[in-house]
Amino acid sequence: MIIFTIVYLSVTQLSKASLYGVLNIFTVNFNDISVQHLDKDSTNYILLQNITEKESDLINAKLKIFFVQTSENEDILSRHACSIESAARLHSDGLIFVLMRSKYILRKSTSYKHLESYENLYIVHFNEEDIYSGTSLSRLNQTKRKQYIHYFSISHMSDFIRTALLYKYGGIYFDLDVIPLKKFHEFSNTVALETSVGVNVAVLVFVKQHLVLDLQMDIQLQTISNQFHALCWNCLGPSALTDALKDVCDHHQLYIHQKDKCHEIDIQPSYVFYPIPYQQIPQFFRRSSDNVNYLLKNSSIYSIHYFHHMTMNIPIEIKSPFAQIAEIYCPNVYKQLMNENLSNNSSNFLLTNTNIILFCLCISFLCIFILILIGHFLSYISIFRKIMFAIRHKFYKTHF
């Protein structure tokens, strides 16, 4: 009981978001049941166009925004649909491309029904070979990448895809768990810091064939060829881009708002794209009496990143900051979003906290088991010493 109390207090003093992230990585079901062999005339599914069929739009459009779903789900989560709708509403003069690994999307998907009304929005299928074609990442098509946990496989594919997309076509890339709050027209060759020494890759803006993207792809290829460890989730994304930026910046330092020192790359402080630190992100989903105007009316804040891998099991409570923002920025999706959470609000919350308790129990039992092993080991050493002493004593007594 004492050990459990110590472990529980230690865990609860850590970021709850971090613990959610660890648990979700090992417990989440991505539901990657492919329907590749499904009859395309099925009434339940819509066959998606391949992104290669939109090549002329990708080349000619002045403003392009990319979202990428690298799992093979045939649906779009309502939370992700909110991000997509917000981008489509804010950038009505641009084209929004939602790339799905699945060849099909559910015809009866509520998210799809809410999004299909936007004429500037295209939901398309992609395969890796097409995206990498024409870039140095085309060498990946001949590479067998060993992955140990499916989540990291999906994460690494996202790192490759986003880099290749922006290198080939230029534009704006958003992770699906980023809700844009303002127009991004003023940004060019822009990233934002995650820490003082590294960048986040959830929001990226680049012109096509930018040098730093070329360098990042080289670093990615070099990383996977040098005994790459699949469990290093950030090696191909944030870490690789940070290293590429340091290669082009003076004195290998990341300078905020000093484009002349970083090959015309505008490095933003973290609050511009990521105003809520991941340690505090669970509160974004909790009911709050605070008004969200501090986020919406701050001219320096352009988006919210809600770290889906850490928060996927946290329900969106009514009057939470997430709910307030969704009502304004994704009104079509908002009702679906809240209905889903009302139906399983308590169960999801209980599951999440139960996981925390189970995690603490497992660590406690592991500590007890290790202590028992150490105790047995020490007792065996003591017995061994006594035996050796008796043998030595008998030897001396016999010979002397």
C-alpha positions as CSV (number, residue, x, y, z in Angstrom):
1,M,0.0,0.0,0.0
2,I,2.9,2.4,0.8
3,I,4.5,1.6,-2.5
4,F,1.3,2.1,-4.4
5,T,0.7,5.5,-2.7
6,I,4.2,6.6,-3.6
7,V,3.8,5.6,-7.2
8,Y,0.3,7.1,-7.5
9,L,1.5,10.5,-6.0
10,S,4.5,10.5,-8.3
11,V,2.4,9.8,-11.4
12,T,-0.3,12.4,-10.5
13,Q,2.5,15.0,-10.1
14,L,3.6,14.3,-13.6
15,S,1.7,15.6,-16.6
16,K,-1.6,13.7,-16.9
17,A,-1.4,14.3,-20.6
18,S,1.9,12.4,-20.8
19,L,0.4,9.4,-19.0
20,Y,-2.6,9.4,-21.3
21,G,-0.3,9.4,-24.2
22,V,1.7,6.4,-23.0
23,L,-1.5,4.4,-22.2
24,N,-3.1,5.3,-25.5
25,I,-0.1,4.2,-27.6
26,F,-0.3,0.7,-26.1
27,T,-4.1,0.4,-25.8
28,V,-5.6,2.3,-28.8
29,N,-7.3,0.3,-31.5
30,F,-6.8,2.1,-34.8
31,N,-9.4,-0.1,-36.5
32,D,-7.2,-0.4,-39.6
33,I,-9.5,-2.9,-41.4
34,S,-8.8,-2.2,-45.0
35,V,-11.7,-2.5,-47.5
36,Q,-9.3,-2.6,-50.5
37,H,-11.2,-5.6,-52.0
38,L,-14.6,-4.1,-51.6
39,D,-16.7,-3.7,-54.7
40,K,-16.5,0.0,-55.6
41,D,-20.2,0.0,-56.4
42,S,-21.1,-0.8,-52.8
43,T,-23.8,1.5,-51.5
44,N,-22.0,1.8,-48.1
45,Y,-18.8,3.2,-49.4
46,I,-17.6,5.9,-51.8
47,L,-14.5,5.3,-53.9
48,L,-12.1,8.2,-53.4
49,Q,-10.2,9.8,-56.2
50,N,-6.4,9.3,-56.2
51,I,-4.5,12.4,-55.4
52,T,-2.6,12.1,-58.6
53,E,-5.9,12.9,-60.4
54,K,-5.7,16.4,-58.7
55,E,-2.1,17.1,-60.0
56,S,-3.1,20.2,-62.0
57,D,-4.9,21.7,-59.0
58,L,-1.9,20.9,-56.7
59,I,0.4,22.6,-59.1
60,N,-1.7,25.6,-60.0
61,A,-3.5,26.6,-56.8
62,K,-1.9,29.5,-55.1
63,L,-3.1,28.4,-51.6
64,K,-3.1,24.7,-50.7
65,I,-3.7,23.2,-47.3
66,F,-3.0,19.5,-46.5
67,F,-4.4,17.2,-43.9
68,V,-3.2,13.6,-43.9
69,Q,-4.8,10.5,-42.3
70,T,-2.2,7.8,-42.3
71,S,-4.3,5.1,-40.7
72,E,-6.6,3.1,-43.0
73,N,-9.8,4.1,-41.3
74,E,-12.7,4.6,-43.8
75,D,-14.1,7.4,-41.7
76,I,-13.0,10.8,-40.3
77,L,-13.2,11.4,-36.6
78,S,-15.5,14.2,-35.7
79,R,-12.7,16.0,-33.8
80,H,-10.5,15.9,-36.9
81,A,-13.5,16.9,-39.1
82,C,-13.7,20.1,-36.9
83,S,-10.1,21.0,-37.8
84,I,-10.8,20.4,-41.5
85,E,-14.0,22.4,-41.5
86,S,-12.3,25.3,-39.7
87,A,-9.6,25.4,-42.3
88,A,-12.1,25.2,-45.2
89,R,-14.2,28.1,-43.7
90,L,-11.2,30.3,-43.0
91,H,-9.5,29.7,-46.4
92,S,-12.4,29.8,-48.9
93,D,-10.1,31.1,-51.5
94,G,-7.8,28.1,-51.3
95,L,-8.0,24.3,-51.8
96,I,-8.1,22.0,-48.8
97,F,-6.8,18.4,-49.5
98,V,-7.6,15.7,-47.0
99,L,-5.4,12.7,-47.9
100,M,-6.6,9.3,-46.8
101,R,-4.7,6.1,-46.9
102,S,-8.0,4.2,-47.3
103,K,-9.4,4.0,-50.9
104,Y,-12.9,4.4,-49.6
105,I,-14.9,6.5,-47.2
106,L,-18.1,5.5,-45.5
107,R,-21.0,7.0,-47.4
108,K,-23.1,7.3,-44.3
109,S,-20.3,9.0,-42.4
110,T,-21.7,11.9,-40.5
111,S,-18.3,13.7,-40.7
112,Y,-18.3,13.3,-44.5
113,K,-21.8,14.6,-44.8
114,H,-20.8,17.7,-42.9
115,L,-17.7,18.3,-45.0
116,E,-18.9,17.6,-48.5
117,S,-20.8,20.9,-48.7
118,Y,-17.5,22.8,-48.9
119,E,-16.6,23.2,-52.6
120,N,-13.0,24.0,-51.8
121,L,-12.5,20.7,-50.0
122,Y,-11.2,17.5,-51.6
123,I,-11.0,14.1,-49.8
124,V,-8.7,11.9,-51.8
125,H,-6.8,8.6,-51.5
126,F,-3.0,8.5,-51.5
127,N,-0.3,5.8,-51.6
128,E,3.2,6.4,-50.4
129,E,4.9,5.6,-53.7
130,D,3.0,8.4,-55.5
131,I,3.8,11.0,-52.8
132,Y,7.5,10.1,-52.6
133,S,7.9,10.1,-56.4
134,G,10.0,12.9,-57.6
135,T,11.7,13.4,-54.2
136,S,14.7,11.8,-52.6
137,L,12.2,9.8,-50.4
138,S,11.4,7.7,-53.5
139,R,14.2,5.5,-52.1
140,L,11.8,4.5,-49.4
141,N,9.9,2.5,-51.9
142,Q,12.8,0.0,-52.0
143,T,13.3,0.0,-48.2
144,K,11.8,-2.4,-45.7
145,R,11.1,-0.5,-42.5
146,K,10.8,-2.5,-39.4
147,Q,8.2,-1.2,-36.9
148,Y,7.5,-2.5,-33.4
149,I,4.4,-0.6,-32.4
150,H,1.7,0.3,-35.0
151,Y,1.3,3.8,-33.6
152,F,4.9,4.7,-34.4
153,S,4.6,3.2,-37.9
154,I,1.7,5.6,-38.5
155,S,3.6,8.5,-36.9
156,H,6.7,7.9,-39.1
157,M,4.7,7.7,-42.3
158,S,3.2,11.1,-41.4
159,D,6.7,12.5,-41.1
160,F,7.6,11.3,-44.5
161,I,4.4,12.3,-46.2
162,R,4.2,15.8,-44.9
163,T,7.8,16.5,-45.9
164,A,7.4,15.1,-49.4
165,L,4.0,16.9,-50.0
166,L,5.4,20.3,-49.1
167,Y,8.6,19.7,-51.0
168,K,6.7,18.8,-54.2
169,Y,3.8,21.2,-54.1
170,G,4.4,23.8,-51.3
171,G,1.6,25.0,-49.2
172,I,0.3,24.7,-45.6
173,Y,0.3,21.4,-43.6
174,F,-1.8,20.9,-40.5
175,D,-1.9,17.8,-38.3
176,L,-5.5,16.6,-38.0
177,D,-5.5,17.7,-34.3
178,V,-4.7,21.3,-35.2
179,I,-7.7,23.7,-35.3
180,P,-6.8,26.9,-37.3
181,L,-8.2,30.0,-35.7
182,K,-7.1,32.6,-38.3
183,K,-6.2,32.8,-41.9
184,F,-2.6,31.7,-42.7
185,H,-2.2,33.8,-45.8
186,E,0.6,35.9,-44.4
187,F,2.9,33.0,-43.6
188,S,5.6,31.7,-45.9
189,N,8.4,29.3,-45.0
190,T,7.3,29.2,-41.4
191,V,7.6,26.8,-38.4
192,A,7.1,27.3,-34.7
193,L,9.2,26.2,-31.8
194,E,8.1,23.4,-29.4
195,T,10.9,24.1,-27.0
196,S,13.8,26.5,-27.0
197,V,15.9,24.1,-28.9
198,G,13.4,22.3,-31.2
199,V,10.5,22.8,-33.5
200,N,7.1,21.1,-33.7
201,V,5.9,19.8,-37.1
202,A,2.1,19.9,-36.5
203,V,1.9,23.2,-38.5
204,L,4.3,23.9,-41.4
205,V,4.2,26.4,-44.2
206,F,6.7,26.2,-47.1
207,V,7.2,27.0,-50.7
208,K,7.9,24.0,-52.9
209,Q,11.4,22.6,-53.2
210,H,12.7,24.6,-50.2
211,L,16.2,23.7,-49.2
212,V,15.4,22.8,-45.6
213,L,12.9,20.2,-46.7
214,D,15.4,18.7,-49.0
215,L,17.9,18.5,-46.1
216,Q,15.2,17.0,-43.8
217,M,14.6,14.2,-46.3
218,D,18.3,13.5,-46.4
219,I,18.4,13.3,-42.6
220,Q,15.3,11.0,-42.6
221,L,16.9,8.6,-45.1
222,Q,20.2,8.7,-43.2
223,T,18.4,8.1,-39.9
224,I,16.6,5.0,-41.0
225,S,19.7,3.6,-42.6
226,N,21.8,3.9,-39.5
227,Q,20.2,1.4,-37.1
228,F,17.0,3.4,-36.8
229,H,15.0,2.5,-33.7
230,A,11.3,2.5,-34.5
231,L,10.3,3.5,-31.0
232,C,12.0,6.9,-31.5
233,W,8.8,8.6,-32.5
234,N,10.3,12.1,-33.1
235,C,13.5,11.1,-34.9
236,L,12.0,11.6,-38.4
237,G,9.8,14.6,-37.7
238,P,10.6,17.2,-35.1
239,S,14.2,16.1,-34.6
240,A,15.0,15.8,-38.3
241,L,13.5,19.2,-39.1
242,T,15.3,20.8,-36.2
243,D,18.6,19.4,-37.4
244,A,17.9,20.6,-40.9
245,L,17.0,24.1,-39.7
246,K,20.2,24.3,-37.6
247,D,22.2,23.3,-40.8
248,V,20.9,26.4,-42.7
249,C,20.8,28.9,-39.7
250,D,23.8,31.0,-38.7
251,H,25.8,29.4,-35.9
252,H,23.4,26.5,-35.9
253,Q,21.0,28.4,-33.7
254,L,17.2,28.8,-34.1
255,Y,16.4,32.5,-34.3
256,I,12.8,33.8,-33.8
257,H,11.7,36.2,-36.4
258,Q,15.1,36.6,-38.0
259,K,14.6,35.2,-41.5
260,D,17.9,36.7,-42.7
261,K,19.8,34.3,-40.4
262,C,17.8,31.2,-41.3
263,H,17.6,31.1,-45.1
264,E,14.4,33.1,-45.2
265,I,12.7,30.8,-42.7
266,D,10.4,32.5,-40.2
267,I,10.7,30.7,-36.9
268,Q,7.7,31.6,-34.7
269,P,7.6,31.3,-30.9
270,S,5.6,28.3,-29.7
271,Y,2.4,30.2,-28.6
272,V,1.7,31.3,-32.2
273,F,0.7,27.8,-33.3
274,Y,0.8,25.9,-30.0
275,P,-0.5,28.2,-27.3
276,I,-1.4,25.4,-24.9
277,P,1.5,23.3,-23.6
278,Y,0.8,19.6,-23.8
279,Q,1.1,19.3,-20.0
280,Q,-2.1,21.5,-19.7
281,I,-4.0,20.2,-22.7
282,P,-6.5,17.9,-20.7
283,Q,-8.0,21.2,-19.4
284,F,-8.9,22.2,-22.9
285,F,-11.5,19.4,-22.8
286,R,-12.9,20.2,-19.3
287,R,-15.9,22.4,-18.5
288,S,-14.6,25.9,-17.7
289,S,-16.1,29.2,-16.6
290,D,-13.3,31.0,-18.4
291,N,-14.1,32.6,-21.7
292,V,-12.0,31.5,-24.7
293,N,-11.6,35.1,-25.9
294,Y,-8.0,35.1,-24.6
295,L,-7.3,32.5,-27.4
296,L,-9.6,33.9,-30.1
297,K,-8.9,37.7,-29.7
298,N,-5.1,37.4,-29.2
299,S,-3.7,38.6,-32.6
300,S,-0.6,36.4,-32.1
301,I,-2.4,33.1,-31.8
302,Y,-3.3,31.3,-35.0
303,S,-4.1,27.7,-34.1
304,I,-4.7,25.2,-31.3
305,H,-2.9,21.9,-31.2
306,Y,-4.8,19.5,-28.9
307,F,-2.4,16.5,-29.0
308,H,-4.9,13.8,-30.1
309,H,-2.6,10.9,-29.2
310,M,-2.7,12.1,-25.6
311,T,-6.4,13.2,-25.5
312,M,-8.3,10.7,-27.7
313,N,-10.0,9.2,-24.6
314,I,-10.9,12.4,-22.9
315,P,-14.5,13.5,-23.6
316,I,-15.3,17.0,-24.7
317,E,-17.4,18.5,-22.0
318,I,-20.0,21.1,-22.6
319,K,-18.7,24.7,-22.1
320,S,-15.1,23.4,-22.3
321,P,-12.7,25.6,-24.4
322,F,-12.8,22.9,-27.1
323,A,-16.6,23.0,-27.2
324,Q,-16.7,26.8,-27.3
325,I,-14.2,27.0,-30.1
326,A,-15.9,24.2,-32.1
327,E,-19.2,26.0,-31.9
328,I,-17.7,29.0,-33.7
329,Y,-15.2,27.4,-36.0
330,C,-16.8,24.1,-37.1
331,P,-20.6,24.7,-36.7
332,N,-21.5,21.9,-39.0
333,V,-19.5,19.3,-37.1
334,Y,-20.2,20.8,-33.6
335,K,-23.6,19.1,-33.0
336,Q,-22.2,15.7,-34.0
337,L,-19.1,16.3,-31.8
338,M,-21.2,17.0,-28.7
339,N,-23.7,14.3,-29.3
340,E,-20.9,11.7,-29.5
341,N,-19.4,12.9,-26.2
342,L,-22.7,13.0,-24.4
343,S,-23.4,9.4,-25.3
344,N,-20.2,8.0,-23.7
345,N,-19.0,10.9,-21.5
346,S,-18.8,9.0,-18.2
347,S,-17.5,5.7,-19.6
348,N,-14.6,7.3,-21.3
349,F,-13.6,9.4,-18.3
350,L,-13.9,6.3,-16.0
351,L,-11.8,4.3,-18.4
352,T,-9.1,6.9,-18.5
353,N,-8.8,7.2,-14.8
354,T,-9.1,3.4,-14.3
355,N,-6.1,3.1,-16.7
356,I,-4.1,5.4,-14.5
357,I,-4.9,3.4,-11.4
358,L,-4.1,0.1,-13.2
359,F,-0.8,1.6,-14.4
360,C,0.1,2.6,-10.8
361,L,-0.8,-0.9,-9.6
362,C,1.3,-2.5,-12.2
363,I,4.3,-0.4,-11.4
364,S,3.7,-1.1,-7.7
365,F,3.7,-4.8,-8.2
366,L,6.7,-4.6,-10.4
367,C,8.6,-2.7,-7.6
368,I,7.5,-5.3,-5.0
369,F,8.6,-8.1,-7.3
370,I,12.0,-6.4,-7.8
371,L,12.4,-5.9,-4.1
372,I,11.6,-9.6,-3.5
373,L,14.2,-10.7,-6.1
374,I,16.8,-8.4,-4.5
375,G,16.0,-9.8,-1.1
376,H,16.3,-13.4,-2.3
377,F,19.6,-12.5,-4.1
378,L,21.1,-11.0,-1.0
379,S,20.0,-13.9,1.1
380,Y,21.6,-16.3,-1.3
381,I,24.8,-14.3,-1.2
382,S,24.8,-14.5,2.6
383,I,24.3,-18.3,2.5
384,F,27.0,-18.6,-0.1
385,R,29.4,-16.7,2.1
386,K,28.6,-18.9,5.0
387,I,29.3,-22.0,2.9
388,M,32.5,-20.7,1.6
389,F,33.6,-19.7,5.1
390,A,32.8,-23.2,6.4
391,I,34.8,-24.8,3.5
392,R,37.7,-22.5,4.0
393,H,37.7,-23.1,7.8
394,K,37.6,-26.9,7.2
395,F,40.4,-26.7,4.7
396,Y,42.7,-24.8,7.1
397,K,41.8,-27.1,9.9
398,T,42.6,-30.2,7.8
399,H,46.0,-28.9,6.4
400,F,47.3,-26.9,9.2
